[in-house]
Amino acid sequence: MAIQDIVCNLFKLGDTCYDMGMEELLVEFLLIPSVVMIIFLYVSVNMFLRGEHPKIKPLLAITFYITIIYSGFYGTFAMFISSFLPLFIVGTFILFVATRFISPTQMKDLGGITSKASEFIYDRSTIKDRILSKYSELRDLENKMERLFDVKSEDTKDLSKEAKVMLLLGHEVRVELENLLRRYFKIGGNKRDPEIQEVRDFLKQSSKLGAKEKAASKKK
């Protein structure tokens, strides 16, 4: 058949193309893949050329379509669409039914809720990371202070300038850590998290040192 030969050669569908029935060739390997490809190309062009003249977009989509045919990639795409055609039809049907019961506004609101939920989880994880970072920083500061002087027994009046600076730094880190913990719990953070519980226990155990830091900050 002359038409079959032209289609097989033009669209580069391979040797198996000549063994297909005419209806199968024209519908499954020519019409449906071409429609899907043109829609996909038009949507892609529309995304990248927002605000451009509307007549340019269909022209570019058709140009890309012809380029894909000429380069020989159309055959691979057509085979893919043909193999997954039942899934494509089922997916299109589900989307059609969903849009009958859920309006675009509701779908947009649902997407917004999902986005907010993901941001909420991400924010909670980020705050926890900052809590653990500040906790490590506070422990390092307290270990340095213990090596330099007995801060628990010495009066802040008798401390050296370096010691008072370290107490001030410790006070700032402690205040920031406490604020982060309050914020973490405010957005529903897990109070029973072992790492968070360790931070809370540490702050309770070093309350005397916290009082010293507070006293030093007032004399700044």
Order of alpha helices (4+ residues) and beta strands (2+ residues): alpha-alpha-alpha-alpha-alpha-alpha-alpha-alpha-alpha-alpha
